[in-house]
């Protein structure tokens, strides 16, 4: 759990965590900012020591693991271009521009390389750089350059040094080689991160998918790798077990196995064909629902599934949501639309008397 303490102005996060006996500390939080344990908060500042079992602590673990993923991919695929790698609920992902999609065998190789990086216990070291320096650091990474240009033009969340313009933060991974620190990886990032890769205790790469850059289908199709990371092997095992249980209970999988319904591509996404067993199950549930509604004083009505355009113009649906509705069907010199809601029909029932 996180611990709150007042800073004395001389101790960094490591010292504060030690004095507060805050085991598993991963970062500091104060003044609505999250910073690395190496930072020194101003005297008199109330500081929250974020630990590895806090929600924020787990985010930091996953964000740090995403950096290790990117480093591993660049080691194994030197021509790869890397984009962004945020933490998400229960995990993280990173998007890459590579020559061909990743395979399950590729994920095994990448995960093994990540384990090597974790064993090297590389330090995460934060550095602030001016825009021009950042452009030089990522000169061969077009997606990073686009991010830098977008951020510096907007000026959001940036500091400014006299004469240098916007200042961005980068994180360097370093390890000791022949008595000197060697940079092994660098990424554009706000942070914070774990003190070192050795603090990553348990992770697993889960799957890959395609993802358009910036979510725009007119832009390059990237390869996304999803993973999860936790503060301990037991926590990871518990999560993976939950995933297995959820997969066993997946309604799409059970529907096929029990012959309840099918989802043919020829019909369209989300449009099920109910098989005999599924139809009986559906009828039982619908009958139960109708009976419970009647017992509670609800009155049933039935309305069409389509209506003339004038109805949806009056209700405002066409004016506000036309692009989210199915296109019109023309009949009897009128346009008919599939209903987006029932309520305009219900209002007409009230108006009937």
C-alpha positions in Angstrom: 0.0 0.0 0.0 1.1 3.6 -0.6 2.6 5.5 2.3 2.4 9.3 2.8 5.3 11.2 4.4 6.6 14.8 4.5 9.9 15.3 2.7 12.8 16.8 4.4 14.4 18.2 1.2 17.5 16.1 1.4 16.3 12.6 0.8 15.4 11.0 -2.6 12.7 8.5 -3.0 14.9 5.6 -2.0 15.7 7.3 1.3 12.1 8.3 2.0 10.8 4.8 1.2 13.4 3.3 3.5 12.6 5.7 6.4 8.9 5.0 6.0 9.5 1.2 5.8 7.6 1.2 2.5 8.4 -2.1 1.0 8.1 -2.5 -2.7 8.3 1.2 -3.5 8.4 2.0 -7.2 7.8 5.8 -7.5 6.9 9.0 -5.8 3.7 11.1 -6.2 3.4 14.7 -5.1 1.9 18.0 -6.4 -0.2 15.9 -8.8 3.0 14.5 -10.4 4.5 11.0 -10.4 8.3 10.9 -10.4 11.1 8.3 -10.2 12.4 7.2 -6.9 15.7 9.0 -7.7 14.0 12.4 -7.5 14.3 14.6 -4.4 11.0 16.3 -3.4 11.2 19.8 -1.9 11.2 20.1 1.9 7.8 20.2 3.5 6.2 18.4 0.5 3.7 15.7 1.4 4.9 12.8 -0.7 3.0 9.6 -1.5 5.3 6.6 -1.9 3.8 4.4 -4.5 4.3 0.7 -4.0 4.2 -2.2 -6.4 0.7 -3.4 -5.3 -1.0 0.0 -5.8 -2.9 0.4 -9.1 -0.5 3.2 -10.0 2.5 1.0 -9.0 1.3 -1.8 -11.3 0.9 0.8 -14.1 4.5 1.8 -13.7 5.6 -1.9 -13.7 3.7 -2.4 -16.9 5.0 0.7 -18.5 8.6 -0.2 -17.7 8.0 -3.7 -19.1 6.7 -2.1 -22.3 10.0 -0.4 -22.7 11.8 -3.7 -22.2 9.6 -5.2 -24.9 10.6 -2.4 -27.3 14.2 -2.9 -26.5 14.0 -6.6 -27.1 12.2 -6.2 -30.5 14.9 -3.7 -31.6 17.6 -6.1 -30.6 16.1 -9.0 -32.6 14.7 -6.8 -35.5 17.3 -4.0 -36.1 15.2 -2.4 -38.8 12.0 -2.1 -36.7 10.4 1.3 -36.1 8.8 1.7 -32.7 5.9 4.0 -31.9 4.2 4.0 -28.5 3.8 1.5 -25.6 1.4 2.5 -22.9 0.2 0.6 -19.9 -3.5 -0.6 -20.1 -5.8 -2.4 -17.8 -4.0 -5.5 -16.6 -1.2 -5.1 -19.0 0.5 -3.1 -21.8 1.2 -3.1 -25.5 3.7 -1.7 -27.9 3.2 -1.0 -31.6 5.9 -1.6 -34.2 6.4 -1.1 -37.9 8.1 -4.3 -39.1 8.4 -6.1 -42.5 5.9 -8.9 -41.6 3.5 -9.8 -38.8 4.9 -11.4 -35.6 4.2 -15.1 -35.2 3.8 -17.1 -31.9 7.4 -18.3 -32.4 8.5 -14.6 -32.6 6.8 -13.9 -29.3 8.7 -16.7 -27.7 12.0 -15.3 -28.9 11.1 -11.7 -27.9 10.0 -12.9 -24.4 13.3 -14.7 -24.0 15.2 -11.6 -25.0 13.2 -9.6 -22.5 14.2 -12.0 -19.7 17.8 -11.4 -20.6 17.3 -7.7 -20.3 15.6 -8.1 -17.0 18.6 -10.2 -15.7 21.0 -7.5 -16.8 19.2 -5.1 -14.4 19.6 -2.1 -16.6 18.9 1.2 -15.0 16.1 3.5 -16.2 17.6 6.9 -16.2 15.6 10.0 -17.0 17.0 12.9 -19.0 15.4 16.2 -20.2 16.4 17.3 -23.7 15.5 20.2 -25.9 13.4 19.6 -29.0 16.4 19.8 -31.4 18.3 17.2 -29.3 15.3 14.9 -29.2 15.0 15.1 -33.0 18.7 14.0 -33.3 18.2 11.1 -30.9 15.3 9.7 -32.9 16.5 10.8 -36.3 15.9 7.2 -37.7 12.5 6.7 -36.0 9.8 8.5 -38.0 7.0 7.8 -35.6 9.0 9.3 -32.7 9.7 12.4 -34.8 6.0 12.8 -35.5 5.3 12.6 -31.8 8.0 15.2 -30.9 6.7 17.6 -33.6 3.1 17.2 -32.3 4.0 17.6 -28.7 6.3 20.6 -29.1 3.9 22.4 -31.4 1.1 21.9 -28.8 3.4 22.8 -25.9 1.4 20.5 -23.5 3.1 19.2 -20.4 6.4 20.6 -21.3 9.0 22.7 -19.4 10.9 25.5 -21.1 14.6 26.3 -20.5 15.8 29.8 -21.3 16.9 29.9 -24.9 16.2 26.2 -25.5 12.5 26.2 -26.1 10.4 23.1 -25.2 12.1 20.4 -23.1 11.1 16.8 -23.4 12.0 13.8 -21.3 13.6 10.6 -22.5 14.6 7.4 -20.6 17.8 5.7 -21.3 18.5 2.1 -20.3 22.1 1.7 -19.1 24.2 -1.2 -17.9 27.7 -1.5 -16.6 30.3 -2.7 -19.2 34.0 -2.7 -18.3 33.4 -0.4 -15.4 31.4 2.3 -17.4 27.8 2.8 -18.0 26.7 1.9 -21.6 23.4 3.1 -23.1 21.5 0.1 -24.5 18.1 1.7 -25.3 16.4 5.1 -25.3 12.7 6.0 -25.6 10.7 9.2 -25.5 8.7 9.1 -22.3 7.2 11.1 -19.5 7.7 8.4 -17.0 8.1 7.5 -14.2 9.7 4.1 -14.4 11.1 1.4 -12.1 14.7 2.0 -10.9 15.9 -0.8 -13.1 14.8 -3.7 -15.3 15.7 -6.2 -12.5 12.6 -4.9 -10.6 10.4 -6.6 -13.2 9.4 -9.8 -11.5 6.8 -11.4 -13.7 5.5 -10.8 -17.2 4.0 -12.6 -20.2 3.5 -11.7 -23.8 -0.1 -12.7 -24.7 -0.9 -12.0 -28.4 -0.4 -9.8 -31.4 -2.8 -7.9 -33.6 -2.7 -5.2 -36.4 -3.3 -1.6 -35.4 -3.3 1.5 -37.6 -1.0 4.3 -36.6 -3.0 6.9 -34.7 -6.1 4.7 -35.2 -6.3 6.0 -38.8 -6.9 3.5 -41.5 -5.2 5.7 -44.1 -2.0 5.4 -42.1 0.5 2.5 -41.9 -0.7 -0.8 -40.4 1.5 -1.6 -37.4 2.0 -4.8 -35.5 0.9 -4.6 -31.9 2.2 -6.9 -29.1 0.1 -7.3 -26.0 1.5 -8.4 -22.7 0.9 -8.4 -19.0 3.1 -7.7 -16.0 2.7 -8.1 -12.3 4.5 -7.5 -9.0 5.1 -11.3 -8.4 4.9 -14.6 -10.1 2.0 -15.6 -8.0 0.0 -12.5 -9.1 0.9 -13.3 -12.7 -0.2 -16.9 -12.3 -3.5 -15.9 -10.8 -4.2 -13.4 -13.6 -3.4 -16.0 -16.3 -5.7 -18.5 -14.5 -8.5 -15.9 -14.7 -7.9 -15.5 -18.4 -8.1 -19.2 -18.9 -11.4 -19.4 -17.0 -12.8 -16.4 -18.9 -11.8 -18.2 -22.2 -13.6 -21.3 -21.1 -16.7 -19.3 -20.4 -16.5 -17.2 -23.5 -20.1 -17.1 -24.9 -18.8 -17.3 -28.5 -16.8 -20.5 -27.8 -19.6 -22.1 -25.7 -22.2 -21.1 -28.3 -20.4 -23.1 -31.0 -19.6 -26.1 -28.7 -23.2 -26.3 -27.5 -24.7 -25.6 -30.9 -26.7 -22.7 -29.7 -25.9 -20.2 -32.5 -23.5 -19.2 -35.2 -22.2 -16.0 -36.6 -21.7 -16.4 -40.4 -19.7 -13.7 -42.1 -22.2 -13.7 -44.9 -24.9 -12.3 -42.6 -22.8 -9.5 -40.9 -21.0 -8.8 -37.6 -23.1 -9.2 -34.5 -26.0 -10.9 -36.3 -26.5 -14.4 -34.9 -28.3 -17.3 -36.4 -30.1 -19.2 -33.5 -30.0 -23.0 -33.9 -32.7 -25.2 -32.4 -31.1 -25.6 -28.9 -30.3 -21.9 -28.8 -33.8 -20.9 -30.0 -35.4 -23.0 -27.2 -33.1 -21.3 -24.6 -33.9 -17.9 -26.0 -37.7 -18.6 -25.9 -37.4 -19.7 -22.3 -35.6 -16.5 -21.3 -37.9 -14.3 -23.3 -41.0 -15.9 -21.7 -39.5 -15.4 -18.3 -38.8 -11.8 -19.1 -42.3 -11.2 -20.3 -43.9 -12.8 -17.3 -41.7 -10.8 -14.9 -42.6 -7.6 -16.6 -46.4 -8.3 -16.6 -46.2 -9.3 -12.9 -44.6 -5.9 -12.1 -47.3 -3.9 -14.0 -45.6 -3.2 -17.3 -47.8 -3.1 -20.4 -46.5 -4.6 -23.7 -46.6 -2.9 -27.1 -45.2 -3.9 -30.4 -43.7 -1.4 -32.9 -42.1 -1.8 -36.4 -38.4 -2.1 -37.0 -38.4 0.6 -39.6 -40.0 4.1 -40.0 -40.3 6.9 -42.4 -37.6 9.6 -42.4 -40.1 12.2 -41.1 -40.3 10.3 -37.8 -36.5 10.3 -37.3 -36.3 13.9 -38.4 -38.9 14.9 -35.8 -37.2 12.9 -33.1 -33.8 14.5 -33.9 -32.1 11.2 -34.7 -31.3 12.1 -38.3 -30.1 15.5 -37.4 -27.7 14.3 -34.7 -26.9 10.6 -35.4 -27.4 10.1 -39.2 -23.8 8.8 -39.7 -24.4 6.2 -37.0 -27.6 4.9 -38.5 -28.1 2.3 -41.2 -28.6 3.9 -44.7 -32.2 4.5 -45.9 -34.4 2.1 -47.8 -36.5 3.7 -50.5 -40.1 2.5 -51.0 -43.3 4.3 -52.2 -41.3 7.4 -52.9 -40.3 7.6 -49.2 -37.1 6.9 -47.3 -37.4 4.4 -44.5 -34.8 4.0 -41.7 -34.1 1.1 -39.4 -35.1 2.3 -35.9 -32.2 3.4 -33.7 -34.6 3.6 -30.7 -38.2 2.6 -29.7 -39.3 5.8 -28.0 -40.5 7.8 -31.1 -43.0 4.9 -31.8 -44.1 4.9 -28.1 -44.8 8.6 -28.3 -47.0 8.1 -31.3 -48.9 5.4 -29.3 -49.5 8.0 -26.5 -50.6 10.5 -29.2 -53.2 8.1 -30.7 -55.7 9.1 -28.0 
